[in-house]
Amino acid sequence: MRILLVLAHPLEDSFAANVAREARAALEASGHSVDLLDLYREDFDPRLSVAERGSYFSDTYDRSGAADWIGRLQAADGLVLVFPQWWFNFPAILKGFFDRVFAPGIAFDNDPAGGRIIPRLHNIKLFWALTTTGSPWWVVHLYMGNPVKRLLKRGIAAFCAKGLNFRMLALHDMDRATDAKRKAHLQRVRRLASSL
């Protein structure tokens, strides 16, 4: 499979960067090709341009400002996202990636009758999120209702592709995680990536 591995963290020595390295190594060892898209290192601008937003509901979305990233998504068979959860949500740069790259005519079509959007990412068969959160499991799941998983699975993934292999692997309570807990999580990442 051709995997687009999207990393969204500003620090090159972050735990998220380590997760991305482990996932990439395991995927490549299993024979998959990996295209690493490090949003910060590639200076991705998360802001929708005037032209992009102005063409959002027209016949042709203006993809000129994001053409390279769009092409990389369209060339992939699978998508693996690596990011921390901040305030129970995506980092702004990852939200901007969805806004600019998962756009009309690319990830979905607008229903001309105003109904449900029509999925277009037929090439994407795998949609995984490898994430961390500073909150304990019970806060994320019981108090907040796991908003990031809901947005990814029921919103973005379900509206843009069908029949996906969806997985979300999270390390909770990251701010207090011991070295042993972090190493155990990296092993879980390796096992998951190696199973593909």
C-alpha positions in Angstrom: 0.0 0.0 0.0 1.0 3.6 -0.5 0.6 5.3 2.9 0.4 9.1 3.4 1.7 9.6 6.9 0.8 13.1 8.1 2.6 14.4 11.2 1.2 17.5 12.9 3.6 18.7 15.7 5.8 21.7 15.8 8.7 20.1 17.7 11.0 17.8 15.7 12.0 15.9 18.9 8.4 15.4 20.1 6.8 12.2 21.1 4.5 12.5 18.1 7.6 12.6 15.9 8.8 9.4 17.6 5.5 7.8 16.9 5.7 8.8 13.2 9.2 7.4 12.9 8.1 4.1 14.5 5.0 3.8 12.3 7.0 4.6 9.2 9.7 2.1 10.0 7.2 -0.7 10.7 5.1 0.1 7.6 8.2 0.1 5.3 9.5 -3.1 6.9 6.2 -4.7 6.0 6.6 -3.7 2.3 4.5 -0.5 2.2 5.7 2.7 0.7 5.3 5.7 3.0 5.1 9.4 2.0 5.8 11.4 5.1 4.0 14.7 5.1 5.3 16.8 8.1 3.0 19.7 8.1 5.3 22.0 10.1 8.5 21.1 8.2 6.7 21.6 4.9 5.4 25.0 6.1 1.8 24.1 5.5 -0.5 27.1 5.8 -3.7 26.0 7.5 -5.7 29.0 6.5 -8.2 28.7 3.7 -7.4 31.3 1.1 -10.0 33.7 -0.3 -9.9 31.8 -3.6 -10.4 28.5 -1.9 -13.3 29.6 0.2 -14.8 31.6 -2.7 -14.8 28.5 -4.9 -16.0 26.0 -2.2 -19.5 25.7 -3.6 -18.7 26.5 -7.3 -18.2 23.9 -10.0 -14.5 23.9 -9.5 -12.6 24.3 -6.2 -9.5 26.4 -6.5 -6.9 23.8 -5.6 -3.9 25.8 -6.9 -2.6 26.7 -3.4 -2.7 23.2 -2.1 -2.2 21.2 -5.3 0.9 19.3 -4.1 -0.8 18.1 -0.9 -4.0 17.2 -2.7 -2.0 15.2 -5.2 -0.3 13.3 -2.4 -3.6 12.4 -0.8 -5.0 11.3 -4.2 -2.0 9.1 -4.8 -2.3 7.3 -1.4 -4.1 4.0 -0.6 -4.1 4.8 3.1 -3.9 7.7 5.5 -2.1 7.6 8.9 -2.4 10.8 11.0 0.0 11.4 13.9 -0.9 14.3 16.2 -1.4 15.4 19.8 -4.9 16.4 21.0 -5.0 19.9 22.3 -8.1 21.1 24.0 -9.8 17.9 23.0 -9.3 18.7 19.3 -6.8 18.7 16.4 -3.8 21.0 16.3 -4.8 24.0 14.1 -2.4 22.9 11.4 -4.1 19.6 11.0 -7.6 21.2 11.0 -6.4 23.4 8.2 -5.1 20.3 6.3 -8.7 19.0 6.4 -10.1 22.4 5.4 -7.8 22.9 2.4 -7.1 19.4 1.2 -10.3 17.5 2.0 -12.2 19.8 -0.2 -15.1 19.6 -2.8 -14.2 17.7 -5.9 -11.3 16.1 -4.0 -12.6 14.4 -0.9 -16.3 14.8 -1.5 -18.9 16.3 -3.8 -21.6 18.6 -2.7 -25.1 17.2 -3.3 -26.7 19.6 -5.8 -30.0 19.1 -4.0 -28.5 20.2 -0.8 -28.5 16.8 0.9 -25.7 14.7 2.2 -22.2 15.1 0.7 -21.0 12.4 -1.7 -17.7 10.6 -0.8 -14.9 10.9 -3.4 -11.8 9.4 -1.7 -12.3 6.0 -3.2 -8.6 5.4 -3.2 -8.3 5.6 0.6 -8.9 2.2 2.2 -7.2 2.8 5.5 -7.6 5.7 7.9 -5.7 5.6 11.1 -5.0 8.1 13.8 -2.1 7.8 16.2 -2.6 10.4 18.9 -1.8 11.5 22.4 -3.8 13.5 24.9 -2.9 15.1 28.2 -6.1 14.0 29.8 -6.8 10.7 31.5 -8.9 8.1 29.6 -12.0 8.7 31.7 -12.0 12.4 31.0 -11.6 11.9 27.2 -14.2 9.1 27.0 -16.7 9.6 29.8 -16.7 13.3 30.3 -15.9 14.6 26.8 -17.3 11.7 24.7 -14.1 11.2 22.8 -14.7 14.1 20.4 -11.6 13.6 18.2 -12.5 10.0 17.4 -16.1 11.1 16.6 -15.0 13.8 14.3 -12.5 11.6 12.5 -14.7 8.4 12.2 -18.2 9.8 11.8 -17.4 13.0 10.2 -14.3 13.2 8.0 -13.7 9.5 7.3 -17.4 8.5 6.8 -18.2 11.5 4.7 -15.2 11.2 2.4 -14.7 7.4 1.9 -16.5 4.1 2.2 -15.5 0.8 3.7 -12.5 2.1 5.5 -10.2 0.3 7.9 -10.5 2.9 10.7 -8.4 2.7 13.8 -7.5 5.2 16.5 -4.6 4.5 18.9 -4.3 7.0 21.7 -1.9 7.4 24.6 -3.9 9.1 27.4 -2.5 11.1 30.3 0.6 12.0 28.2 1.7 14.7 30.5 2.3 12.2 33.3 3.3 9.2 31.2 6.5 7.4 32.4 9.2 6.3 30.1 7.8 2.8 30.4 4.3 3.9 29.4 5.7 5.8 26.4 7.8 2.8 25.3 4.8 0.5 25.7 2.8 2.8 23.5 5.5 2.9 20.8 5.4 -1.0 20.9 1.6 -0.8 20.3 2.3 1.5 17.3 4.8 -0.9 15.9 2.5 -3.9 16.3 -0.4 -2.1 14.6 1.7 -0.8 11.7 3.3 -4.2 11.3 -0.1 -5.9 11.1 -1.0 -4.1 7.9 
